[in-house]
Amino acid sequence: MDQSTIIDESEQSLEQSRRVEPTVSDKMKRNESATLKQKIINFIREVQQSKLPLDSMPNIVQQKISEFEDEFQDLWKESDEYLRENGEAIEKLVMKPLCSKLILIDPVKDREIEFSMKAYSFVQAKHLDIDENIEKHKMFNQVIDLISKIDKVETPREKLNCIVNAGKQTSAIVNQMANNQPTGADNLLPVLIYATLKAQPQKAYSNILFVSYYRSPKRITGEDEYYFTTYESTLQFIEKLDYHKLNINHQEFQELSKERLDIIKNSQNELSQNGIFNMDTHQNYVNLQMIKMKIQDLQRKSKFYEQSKKYRLKFNQKQLNNITLNEIPEFYDEYQNLYKNLIEMQKDIHNLYELTNEIIKESQSETKKVATRKFFGIL
């Protein structure tokens, strides 16, 4: 698209379309706005062609948008009632053509969250202690659609609106299913997590950062801020999801996780054969994520100090010659529990070693095998 048409063809906001007076879009087409219009077009072109790192862009863009707002106000002397919507319109003029340039803020984190959403898509309502009839609610699919839409719209405001509306509708669902009894974030978050796992949004983390970086802080307040923060918490929960956070036993969690990982692996093989993406690179990522999940589980089990506090071990600091005859049965039970825990850890270490070796065998070259072995400390 020709840069000069960006402003002329931009969509008006709902507020702007309701105005009786000429809108920002109307006034930007007039001769009086020619200089400002050219400045905006030049700035958009500069950013699109810039080689500066993305982390330097938020301050530059925010400052320019603020300058353009002030210049528009100086030019047209709009009444105070229109200041906010004028600012919204100018933010949209600048950010819509820049979205594709600025959106990929943290692709690594995006992939990690995307992997978690795929790996844990087996999660059911009951695993989050949610009413299993939640999916039958007429608004539940609307929430899923709004979350899916976040990556499809192009401005910070539009993305924020999707998040806020998803939060509002989720809150309405929770209230209705609770028969309008008092509810709060503890009730809202599990339903939003479940809807997000169903929606599988693309570039989830980058979209959050895009709103944080390029939406003026003065325009993320009150209700908007609450639902935005809740959605951030939703993604954090999914990223670090494990069976401890679900209403599910460890064995079932492991079985369902393995089943999902096998499906992911098979589907990626299929896509690779069709030439859709580089399977080799992506499979390495999947393998590392599998190992990461197992290591995290192992780390949790290996924290003896935390476990000793959790189980309130009686004899961990006591000398053997200070144990009385009456305490021996209790001491033996405690020893048995620790021994059982140690055996489970040894099995997990063995399984992790087997998985690592299996992945090494799948490597396609001797160079990769050596590199992988060195990475895992096997050489």
N, C-alpha and C positions, 0 to 999 in steps of 0.2 A: 504493500500500500504506500502511496506517496505520502511523505511526512506532512505535507501541507493539508492533507484531508483528515488527519487524525482528530483535530479539534472539531472541524465542521461536522464530521460523521459520528462523533461520540454520542452515546445515549444520554439522555437527561435522567437525573434522579427523579424519584417519585415526587419529592417536594418541589423540584424545579418545574416538573410538568404541570403542577397544580397552580403555579403562580399566574397572576393576572398580568403583572409587569413582565417585561422581557427577561428571560432567564440568562444565566451565565453563558450558556451556549449561544443564545441570540446575540448577546453583547460582544462576544468574542469574534463574531463575524463582521462587526461594524468597523469602519475605518479607524475610529478612535482607539480600538484595541489592537491595531496592526502590529505595533512595536512589541507589546506584551505577548501577543500570539506568536510572533517570530522568536522571541526569547524562549518560550516554552518548547517550540519545535526544535530549536537549536540545542536546548538542554537535553531533550529526549534523544536526539541524534548523538550527542556527545556520550551519554551514558551507554547507549546501545553499542557504540564503537569503542568504549573505554576498555583498557587493559588492566585497570586498577583491580585489586582484590575485592571480592564481594563484601568482606567485612568492613571495608572503608566506605561503602555506599550509603548505609542508612543515614549517617549524619549529613552527608552531602545532599541527599535527596530531600530529607526532612527540612533542611535549611532552605533549599530552593523553593519547595512548596510553600513554606511560610512567606518567603519573599514575594512569590507570585500572588498569594492571597492579599498581602499588604498593597502591592502595586495595583491589583484590581480594585481594591477598596478606595485607594487614593484617586483612581481614575474615575470611578462611577459613584462614589459617595453614597453607597447603599445604606439603608437604615439598619439598625442593630438587629432587627428581627430576621434579616436575611444573611447575617454574617456566617452563621453555622452552615447553612445549606450552600452558600457560595464556596466556603472552604471545602465542603464535601465534593462539590462539582469540580473544583480545581484539582483536588487530590486525585479524582478519577481521571481527569484529562491527562495528568502526568503519569499515573501508575498503570493504567490499562495497557498502553503500548510497551511498558517496561517489564511487565510481569514475566514474560518468557526469558528475559535476560537475567532477572534478579531472583527467580523463585528457587533455583537449586542451591539453597544455602548450606545444607548439611546432608548430602546424598548418602553418606555412610550411615548416619543415624536413621535416615529414611528406610534404608534397606534392612537395618536391624529390626525396626518396628514392623516393617512389612513382613519380614520373616516370622516374627512372633505372632502376628495376626494370622498368618497362614498355618503355622505350626499348632496354634491353640484354637483353631476354628472349630474344634470338636466340643468346645465348652458349651454347655447347655444352661438354661435358666436356673435349674436346680443347683448347679455348681456354684452359682453366685447368690444363692438363697433368694432367688426371685420367683414370684408366682409363675408357674409354667404356662399360664394362660396369657402371658404378656404378648406373645406373638399374634394372638387373635385380636388384640386391641386395634381399633381402626386407625389409630395414629402411629402405631409402631413402625410400619413401613415408611411413613412419611419422615420419621426421624432418620431411618436408614438412608433414605434418598437425600436428605439434607446433608448428612455426613459425607456421602459419596460425592456430592456436588461441590464440596469445598475446593477441590483441586481444579474443577472445571471453570469456575468463575475467576476473574482476573484482577480484581482490585482488592486492597486490604479491607475496605468496607463490606464488599460483597462476601468475602470469605468469613469475616466476623459475623455478618448477618446469618450465614448458614449455621455457624456454630451456636450463636445465641438462640436462633429459632429452634434448632435441634434440642438445646437445653430447655427452652420453655415448653416445648411439646412433651419432652421426657418428664418434666416436672408435672405437667397436666395429667399424664398417664399415671404417674405414681400417686398423685392426689386422688384421682378417680378410683384407682384400684384399692386405695386405703380408705375408701368411703369418706373422703374429705377429712380424715383424721390428720392431726399435725404430722408433717413430714419434713425432712431436711436433707442435707448433702449426703448423709449416710444412706438414705433411701434412693437418692437421685443417681449417685455414682455407679452402683452396680448395673442399673438399667442402661446408662449411657455406655458403660464398658461393653455390655452385651450387644447393644446396637452397633457400636463401632466394630466389634469383631465380625458382625454380620455384613457391615458396609464395606470393610476392607479398603479404606480410603488410600489414595496414592499420595506419595510425598507428604505424609502426615506431619512429620516434624518440621520440614521446610515451610509448610503452609502456616504453622504456628509462628515460626520465626518471622515469616514474611509479614504477618499481621503485627507482631510485636515491633518489628523494625520500621515499618513504613506507614503504620497507622498512628496518627498523632496521639500521644498519651492522653491529651485532654478529651479525646473522643473514645477512650476505652475506660469508662467509669460506670459506677453503679451496677445495674443489672448486667450490662455488657461485660464488665470486668468479672463479675461473679461466674457467669456461664463460660467465659473464656478460660478462667482459671480452672474450672471444673473439667473442661475438655483437656487441658494440659495434664491434669491429674489422671485422667482416663488413659492417655497415651503412656504416661509414666508407669501406671499399673500394668498395662499390656506388655510394655518393654521388659519389665522385671517379673513377669508372671511365672509362678511355680505352684506346685500343689498345696503349699502351705497357705496360699491366699484363696484357695478354693475349697468348697465343700466336697472333697473327693479324697479317697485313700491313695496312698503312694503307688500301689501296684496298678490300680486302674489308670492313674495319671500316666504312668510309664508306658502302659500298653497303648493307650489312646495317642500319646505323643509319638511313639514309634510308628504306629499306623499312619498318622498324618505325615511324618517325615518320609516314609516310604512312598506315599502318594505324591508328595512334592518332588521327590527325586525322580519318580517315573514320569511325571508330567513334564519335568524339565528335559529329560532324555528325549521325549517325544518332540518338544519344541526345538531342541537342538538338531535333531534329525531333519526337521523341516526348514532348518536354516534361520530360525527366528532370532536366536541369540547364541552367544558363545557359551556353550555348555561347560567347557573346561573351567573358565573363570568363575561362573556361577556355582558350579558344583563344589569347587574349593571353598567358596563362601558357606554353602550349606553344610559341608563337612565340619568346618570350623565352628559353626553355630551349634551343631550337634555336640561336639566336644565341649564347647563352652557351657552348654546346659548341664552336661554330666559333671564337669569340674565344679560348677556352682553347687550342685547337689552334694558333691563330695566335701566341699569346703564347709557346707552347713553341718554335715555330720561329724566333721573333724574338730569342731570347736568344743573341746572337752571342758574348757573353763565355763563357757556359757551353759553347757549341759549340766555341769556340776551344780550351778546355781539353780537351773530349772528343776532338777530332780532333788535338790537339797541333800546332796550326798553327806552322809554323817561321818564317814571314816576316811575321807580323802586327805585329811590333815592329821590323822591320829596315828600314833606309833603302835605297832603290832603288840608290843608287850604291855600296852595300856588298855587293851580290849579285854573286857570281862567275859566270863563263861556265858552269862545271860545274853551278851551282845553278839555272840558267835552266829546264831541263825540269821540275824539281821545283816551282819557283816557278809555272810555267804550270799544272801540274796542280792546285796549291792554289787558284790564281785561278779555274780552271774549276769547281771544287767550290763555291766561294763564290758564283760567278755563277749556277750552277744552283740553289742554295738561294734566292738572291734572286728569281729568276724564279718559283719555286714560291710564294714569299711573295706576290709581286705577283698571281699567279693567285688565291690564297686571299683576298686583300683584295678583288679584283674580285668573286669569288663571294659574299663576305660582303655587299658593297654591293648586289649583285643581289638577294640574299635579303631584305635590309632593305627595298629598294624594293618587292619583291613583297608583303611583309607590309603595307607602307604602303598599297598599292593595295587590299588586302583590307579595310582599315578601312572602316567603314560610314558615316562622316560626315566632313565637311571638318574639323570640330574635332579629331577623332581623328587625321586625317592630319597636321594642323599639330603637334599634341602629340607624335605619334610622330617626326616629322621633327626637332623640337627635341630630343627625347630622344636621338636618334642623331647629333645635331650636323650635320644635313644643311642646316638653314636657317642 
